[in-house]
Amino acid sequence: RGAHQVNNKPGVGEAAGGTHSSHGAAHLSNSVKLCCFNESDEELQEIDVDVSERLEDMMVHFNEVLGQPCMLVYDNGMGVDLPIHTEDDWRMFLRMVSTTPDLENTYDVLLLPQGYWEEYQRKVAEAENP
């Protein structure tokens, strides 16, 4: 019965101590900070996300931030916007943010109204090729 407490303690210690690591290349962070923006590029809110969180559970928070059902989009670092549709997309995104030292466990995400992805891509394409 008491095993849970024993198991939890190392994780808590790692999370607290790990954030001060000066050479973070090998360090996997347990949480990332996501800066949420809307389509108008206004920063809405920063959310701390534990890397073990499921997309389904986190969407409740993101929906509240945007004020309506939404979807997440992120820039892959090379100027390409990628939507996060599935749990696999989410895992891949969190892994990228938590393992890339330059990012310092912080990344911007775009919150778009649900079902707006195609429309958004069309607008971006028009802006790039007027």
mmCIF file of the C-alpha atoms, coordinates in Angstrom:
data_MODEL
# 
_entry.id   MODEL 
# 
loop_
_atom_site.group_PDB 
_atom_site.id 
_atom_site.type_symbol 
_atom_site.label_atom_id 
_atom_site.label_alt_id 
_atom_site.label_comp_id 
_atom_site.label_asym_id 
_atom_site.label_entity_id 
_atom_site.label_seq_id 
_atom_site.pdbx_PDB_ins_code 
_atom_site.Cartn_x 
_atom_site.Cartn_y 
_atom_site.Cartn_z 
_atom_site.occupancy 
_atom_site.B_iso_or_equiv 
_atom_site.pdbx_formal_charge 
_atom_site.auth_seq_id 
_atom_site.auth_comp_id 
_atom_site.auth_asym_id 
_atom_site.auth_atom_id 
_atom_site.pdbx_PDB_model_num 
ATOM 1   C CA . ARG A 1 1   ? 0.000   0.000  0.000   1.00 0.00 ? 1   ARG A CA 1 
ATOM 2   C CA . GLY A 1 2   ? 2.736   2.449  0.888   1.00 0.00 ? 2   GLY A CA 1 
ATOM 3   C CA . ALA A 1 3   ? 4.584   1.731  -2.364  1.00 0.00 ? 3   ALA A CA 1 
ATOM 4   C CA . HIS A 1 4   ? 2.816   4.548  -4.192  1.00 0.00 ? 4   HIS A CA 1 
ATOM 5   C CA . GLN A 1 5   ? 4.366   7.182  -1.986  1.00 0.00 ? 5   GLN A CA 1 
ATOM 6   C CA . VAL A 1 6   ? 7.823   5.694  -2.430  1.00 0.00 ? 6   VAL A CA 1 
ATOM 7   C CA . ASN A 1 7   ? 7.411   5.603  -6.217  1.00 0.00 ? 7   ASN A CA 1 
ATOM 8   C CA . ASN A 1 8   ? 6.159   9.166  -6.432  1.00 0.00 ? 8   ASN A CA 1 
ATOM 9   C CA . LYS A 1 9   ? 8.957   10.792 -4.497  1.00 0.00 ? 9   LYS A CA 1 
ATOM 10  C CA . PRO A 1 10  ? 11.818  10.319 -6.993  1.00 0.00 ? 10  PRO A CA 1 
ATOM 11  C CA . GLY A 1 11  ? 9.657   11.760 -9.785  1.00 0.00 ? 11  GLY A CA 1 
ATOM 12  C CA . VAL A 1 12  ? 8.863   14.858 -7.772  1.00 0.00 ? 12  VAL A CA 1 
ATOM 13  C CA . GLY A 1 13  ? 12.520  15.344 -6.873  1.00 0.00 ? 13  GLY A CA 1 
ATOM 14  C CA . GLU A 1 14  ? 13.631  14.925 -10.465 1.00 0.00 ? 14  GLU A CA 1 
ATOM 15  C CA . ALA A 1 15  ? 11.095  17.441 -11.701 1.00 0.00 ? 15  ALA A CA 1 
ATOM 16  C CA . ALA A 1 16  ? 12.110  20.014 -9.125  1.00 0.00 ? 16  ALA A CA 1 
ATOM 17  C CA . GLY A 1 17  ? 15.851  19.511 -9.486  1.00 0.00 ? 17  GLY A CA 1 
ATOM 18  C CA . GLY A 1 18  ? 15.879  18.918 -13.213 1.00 0.00 ? 18  GLY A CA 1 
ATOM 19  C CA . THR A 1 19  ? 14.705  22.365 -14.192 1.00 0.00 ? 19  THR A CA 1 
ATOM 20  C CA . HIS A 1 20  ? 18.010  23.881 -13.064 1.00 0.00 ? 20  HIS A CA 1 
ATOM 21  C CA . SER A 1 21  ? 20.176  21.609 -15.206 1.00 0.00 ? 21  SER A CA 1 
ATOM 22  C CA . SER A 1 22  ? 22.676  23.747 -17.096 1.00 0.00 ? 22  SER A CA 1 
ATOM 23  C CA . HIS A 1 23  ? 23.484  21.093 -19.680 1.00 0.00 ? 23  HIS A CA 1 
ATOM 24  C CA . GLY A 1 24  ? 20.025  19.960 -20.684 1.00 0.00 ? 24  GLY A CA 1 
ATOM 25  C CA . ALA A 1 25  ? 21.009  17.995 -23.781 1.00 0.00 ? 25  ALA A CA 1 
ATOM 26  C CA . ALA A 1 26  ? 20.606  14.623 -22.120 1.00 0.00 ? 26  ALA A CA 1 
ATOM 27  C CA . HIS A 1 27  ? 17.973  15.787 -19.671 1.00 0.00 ? 27  HIS A CA 1 
ATOM 28  C CA . LEU A 1 28  ? 14.405  14.904 -20.473 1.00 0.00 ? 28  LEU A CA 1 
ATOM 29  C CA . SER A 1 29  ? 12.077  17.401 -18.913 1.00 0.00 ? 29  SER A CA 1 
ATOM 30  C CA . ASN A 1 30  ? 8.907   16.148 -17.262 1.00 0.00 ? 30  ASN A CA 1 
ATOM 31  C CA . SER A 1 31  ? 6.950   19.197 -18.294 1.00 0.00 ? 31  SER A CA 1 
ATOM 32  C CA . VAL A 1 32  ? 6.850   21.761 -21.061 1.00 0.00 ? 32  VAL A CA 1 
ATOM 33  C CA . LYS A 1 33  ? 5.441   25.266 -21.222 1.00 0.00 ? 33  LYS A CA 1 
ATOM 34  C CA . LEU A 1 34  ? 3.141   25.878 -24.173 1.00 0.00 ? 34  LEU A CA 1 
ATOM 35  C CA . CYS A 1 35  ? 2.404   29.474 -25.155 1.00 0.00 ? 35  CYS A CA 1 
ATOM 36  C CA . CYS A 1 36  ? -1.033  29.507 -26.761 1.00 0.00 ? 36  CYS A CA 1 
ATOM 37  C CA . PHE A 1 37  ? -1.780  31.973 -29.556 1.00 0.00 ? 37  PHE A CA 1 
ATOM 38  C CA . ASN A 1 38  ? -4.882  32.566 -31.641 1.00 0.00 ? 38  ASN A CA 1 
ATOM 39  C CA . GLU A 1 39  ? -5.008  33.083 -35.392 1.00 0.00 ? 39  GLU A CA 1 
ATOM 40  C CA . SER A 1 40  ? -4.510  36.848 -34.939 1.00 0.00 ? 40  SER A CA 1 
ATOM 41  C CA . ASP A 1 41  ? -1.181  36.091 -33.241 1.00 0.00 ? 41  ASP A CA 1 
ATOM 42  C CA . GLU A 1 42  ? -2.394  37.288 -29.844 1.00 0.00 ? 42  GLU A CA 1 
ATOM 43  C CA . GLU A 1 43  ? -0.898  35.394 -26.927 1.00 0.00 ? 43  GLU A CA 1 
ATOM 44  C CA . LEU A 1 44  ? -3.794  33.914 -24.990 1.00 0.00 ? 44  LEU A CA 1 
ATOM 45  C CA . GLN A 1 45  ? -2.184  31.991 -22.159 1.00 0.00 ? 45  GLN A CA 1 
ATOM 46  C CA . GLU A 1 46  ? 0.798   29.898 -21.133 1.00 0.00 ? 46  GLU A CA 1 
ATOM 47  C CA . ILE A 1 47  ? 0.014   26.362 -20.036 1.00 0.00 ? 47  ILE A CA 1 
ATOM 48  C CA . ASP A 1 48  ? 2.372   24.026 -18.210 1.00 0.00 ? 48  ASP A CA 1 
ATOM 49  C CA . VAL A 1 49  ? 1.892   20.531 -19.582 1.00 0.00 ? 49  VAL A CA 1 
ATOM 50  C CA . ASP A 1 50  ? 3.193   17.345 -18.024 1.00 0.00 ? 50  ASP A CA 1 
ATOM 51  C CA . VAL A 1 51  ? 4.668   15.219 -20.817 1.00 0.00 ? 51  VAL A CA 1 
ATOM 52  C CA . SER A 1 52  ? 2.582   12.265 -19.644 1.00 0.00 ? 52  SER A CA 1 
ATOM 53  C CA . GLU A 1 53  ? -0.701  14.159 -20.238 1.00 0.00 ? 53  GLU A CA 1 
ATOM 54  C CA . ARG A 1 54  ? -3.011  12.697 -22.856 1.00 0.00 ? 54  ARG A CA 1 
ATOM 55  C CA . LEU A 1 55  ? -4.160  14.910 -25.718 1.00 0.00 ? 55  LEU A CA 1 
ATOM 56  C CA . GLU A 1 56  ? -7.801  14.150 -24.968 1.00 0.00 ? 56  GLU A CA 1 
ATOM 57  C CA . ASP A 1 57  ? -7.413  15.429 -21.397 1.00 0.00 ? 57  ASP A CA 1 
ATOM 58  C CA . MET A 1 58  ? -5.424  18.499 -22.417 1.00 0.00 ? 58  MET A CA 1 
ATOM 59  C CA . MET A 1 59  ? -7.928  19.534 -25.087 1.00 0.00 ? 59  MET A CA 1 
ATOM 60  C CA . VAL A 1 60  ? -10.339 20.500 -22.312 1.00 0.00 ? 60  VAL A CA 1 
ATOM 61  C CA . HIS A 1 61  ? -7.827  23.159 -21.198 1.00 0.00 ? 61  HIS A CA 1 
ATOM 62  C CA . PHE A 1 62  ? -7.051  24.343 -24.731 1.00 0.00 ? 62  PHE A CA 1 
ATOM 63  C CA . ASN A 1 63  ? -10.779 24.625 -25.531 1.00 0.00 ? 63  ASN A CA 1 
ATOM 64  C CA . GLU A 1 64  ? -11.216 26.803 -22.441 1.00 0.00 ? 64  GLU A CA 1 
ATOM 65  C CA . VAL A 1 65  ? -8.308  29.031 -23.482 1.00 0.00 ? 65  VAL A CA 1 
ATOM 66  C CA . LEU A 1 66  ? -9.766  29.653 -26.955 1.00 0.00 ? 66  LEU A CA 1 
ATOM 67  C CA . GLY A 1 67  ? -13.326 29.735 -25.639 1.00 0.00 ? 67  GLY A CA 1 
ATOM 68  C CA . GLN A 1 68  ? -14.547 27.123 -28.114 1.00 0.00 ? 68  GLN A CA 1 
ATOM 69  C CA . PRO A 1 69  ? -13.660 23.628 -29.323 1.00 0.00 ? 69  PRO A CA 1 
ATOM 70  C CA . CYS A 1 70  ? -10.267 23.964 -30.940 1.00 0.00 ? 70  CYS A CA 1 
ATOM 71  C CA . MET A 1 71  ? -7.369  22.179 -32.561 1.00 0.00 ? 71  MET A CA 1 
ATOM 72  C CA . LEU A 1 72  ? -3.638  22.628 -32.023 1.00 0.00 ? 72  LEU A CA 1 
ATOM 73  C CA . VAL A 1 73  ? -1.138  23.599 -34.687 1.00 0.00 ? 73  VAL A CA 1 
ATOM 74  C CA . TYR A 1 74  ? 2.608   24.004 -34.280 1.00 0.00 ? 74  TYR A CA 1 
ATOM 75  C CA . ASP A 1 75  ? 5.517   25.098 -36.450 1.00 0.00 ? 75  ASP A CA 1 
ATOM 76  C CA . ASN A 1 76  ? 7.961   22.214 -36.959 1.00 0.00 ? 76  ASN A CA 1 
ATOM 77  C CA . GLY A 1 77  ? 10.927  24.580 -36.702 1.00 0.00 ? 77  GLY A CA 1 
ATOM 78  C CA . MET A 1 78  ? 11.308  24.867 -40.462 1.00 0.00 ? 78  MET A CA 1 
ATOM 79  C CA . GLY A 1 79  ? 8.312   27.084 -41.078 1.00 0.00 ? 79  GLY A CA 1 
ATOM 80  C CA . VAL A 1 80  ? 5.881   24.250 -41.734 1.00 0.00 ? 80  VAL A CA 1 
ATOM 81  C CA . ASP A 1 81  ? 2.672   24.265 -39.687 1.00 0.00 ? 81  ASP A CA 1 
ATOM 82  C CA . LEU A 1 82  ? 1.619   20.829 -38.498 1.00 0.00 ? 82  LEU A CA 1 
ATOM 83  C CA . PRO A 1 83  ? -1.760  20.024 -36.954 1.00 0.00 ? 83  PRO A CA 1 
ATOM 84  C CA . ILE A 1 84  ? -2.025  17.804 -33.894 1.00 0.00 ? 84  ILE A CA 1 
ATOM 85  C CA . HIS A 1 85  ? -4.902  15.450 -34.664 1.00 0.00 ? 85  HIS A CA 1 
ATOM 86  C CA . THR A 1 86  ? -4.013  12.250 -32.830 1.00 0.00 ? 86  THR A CA 1 
ATOM 87  C CA . GLU A 1 87  ? -2.387  11.048 -29.644 1.00 0.00 ? 87  GLU A CA 1 
ATOM 88  C CA . ASP A 1 88  ? 0.643   10.074 -31.775 1.00 0.00 ? 88  ASP A CA 1 
ATOM 89  C CA . ASP A 1 89  ? 0.919   13.629 -33.151 1.00 0.00 ? 89  ASP A CA 1 
ATOM 90  C CA . TRP A 1 90  ? 0.742   14.931 -29.578 1.00 0.00 ? 90  TRP A CA 1 
ATOM 91  C CA . ARG A 1 91  ? 3.423   12.510 -28.305 1.00 0.00 ? 91  ARG A CA 1 
ATOM 92  C CA . MET A 1 92  ? 5.734   13.424 -31.183 1.00 0.00 ? 92  MET A CA 1 
ATOM 93  C CA . PHE A 1 93  ? 5.235   17.137 -30.501 1.00 0.00 ? 93  PHE A CA 1 
ATOM 94  C CA . LEU A 1 94  ? 5.886   16.797 -26.748 1.00 0.00 ? 94  LEU A CA 1 
ATOM 95  C CA . ARG A 1 95  ? 8.966   14.672 -27.426 1.00 0.00 ? 95  ARG A CA 1 
ATOM 96  C CA . MET A 1 96  ? 10.351  17.337 -29.765 1.00 0.00 ? 96  MET A CA 1 
ATOM 97  C CA . VAL A 1 97  ? 9.758   20.151 -27.258 1.00 0.00 ? 97  VAL A CA 1 
ATOM 98  C CA . SER A 1 98  ? 11.112  18.230 -24.270 1.00 0.00 ? 98  SER A CA 1 
ATOM 99  C CA . THR A 1 99  ? 14.254  16.887 -25.972 1.00 0.00 ? 99  THR A CA 1 
ATOM 100 C CA . THR A 1 100 ? 15.463  19.888 -28.018 1.00 0.00 ? 100 THR A CA 1 
ATOM 101 C CA . PRO A 1 101 ? 17.852  21.804 -25.719 1.00 0.00 ? 101 PRO A CA 1 
ATOM 102 C CA . ASP A 1 102 ? 17.527  25.133 -27.575 1.00 0.00 ? 102 ASP A CA 1 
ATOM 103 C CA . LEU A 1 103 ? 13.801  25.270 -26.903 1.00 0.00 ? 103 LEU A CA 1 
ATOM 104 C CA . GLU A 1 104 ? 14.255  25.256 -23.115 1.00 0.00 ? 104 GLU A CA 1 
ATOM 105 C CA . ASN A 1 105 ? 11.030  23.227 -22.837 1.00 0.00 ? 105 ASN A CA 1 
ATOM 106 C CA . THR A 1 106 ? 8.917   26.096 -24.159 1.00 0.00 ? 106 THR A CA 1 
ATOM 107 C CA . TYR A 1 107 ? 7.028   26.239 -27.443 1.00 0.00 ? 107 TYR A CA 1 
ATOM 108 C CA . ASP A 1 108 ? 4.312   28.262 -29.153 1.00 0.00 ? 108 ASP A CA 1 
ATOM 109 C CA . VAL A 1 109 ? 1.118   26.555 -30.245 1.00 0.00 ? 109 VAL A CA 1 
ATOM 110 C CA . LEU A 1 110 ? -1.616  27.985 -32.397 1.00 0.00 ? 110 LEU A CA 1 
ATOM 111 C CA . LEU A 1 111 ? -5.182  27.340 -31.299 1.00 0.00 ? 111 LEU A CA 1 
ATOM 112 C CA . LEU A 1 112 ? -7.592  27.229 -34.233 1.00 0.00 ? 112 LEU A CA 1 
ATOM 113 C CA . PRO A 1 113 ? -11.330 26.640 -34.111 1.00 0.00 ? 113 PRO A CA 1 
ATOM 114 C CA . GLN A 1 114 ? -12.091 22.961 -34.632 1.00 0.00 ? 114 GLN A CA 1 
ATOM 115 C CA . GLY A 1 115 ? -12.428 22.037 -38.306 1.00 0.00 ? 115 GLY A CA 1 
ATOM 116 C CA . TYR A 1 116 ? -10.670 25.230 -39.416 1.00 0.00 ? 116 TYR A CA 1 
ATOM 117 C CA . TRP A 1 117 ? -7.403  23.621 -40.564 1.00 0.00 ? 117 TRP A CA 1 
ATOM 118 C CA . GLU A 1 118 ? -8.137  23.588 -44.332 1.00 0.00 ? 118 GLU A CA 1 
ATOM 119 C CA . GLU A 1 119 ? -9.362  27.183 -44.249 1.00 0.00 ? 119 GLU A CA 1 
ATOM 120 C CA . TYR A 1 120 ? -6.265  28.224 -42.299 1.00 0.00 ? 120 TYR A CA 1 
ATOM 121 C CA . GLN A 1 121 ? -3.934  26.523 -44.789 1.00 0.00 ? 121 GLN A CA 1 
ATOM 122 C CA . ARG A 1 122 ? -5.709  28.284 -47.657 1.00 0.00 ? 122 ARG A CA 1 
ATOM 123 C CA . LYS A 1 123 ? -5.260  31.678 -45.958 1.00 0.00 ? 123 LYS A CA 1 
ATOM 124 C CA . VAL A 1 124 ? -1.570  30.999 -45.303 1.00 0.00 ? 124 VAL A CA 1 
ATOM 125 C CA . ALA A 1 125 ? -1.043  29.970 -48.938 1.00 0.00 ? 125 ALA A CA 1 
ATOM 126 C CA . GLU A 1 126 ? -2.787  33.137 -50.152 1.00 0.00 ? 126 GLU A CA 1 
ATOM 127 C CA . ALA A 1 127 ? -0.658  35.291 -47.871 1.00 0.00 ? 127 ALA A CA 1 
ATOM 128 C CA . GLU A 1 128 ? 2.524   33.686 -49.194 1.00 0.00 ? 128 GLU A CA 1 
ATOM 129 C CA . ASN A 1 129 ? 1.459   33.900 -52.860 1.00 0.00 ? 129 ASN A CA 1 
ATOM 130 C CA . PRO A 1 130 ? -0.699  37.009 -53.229 1.00 0.00 ? 130 PRO A CA 1 
# 
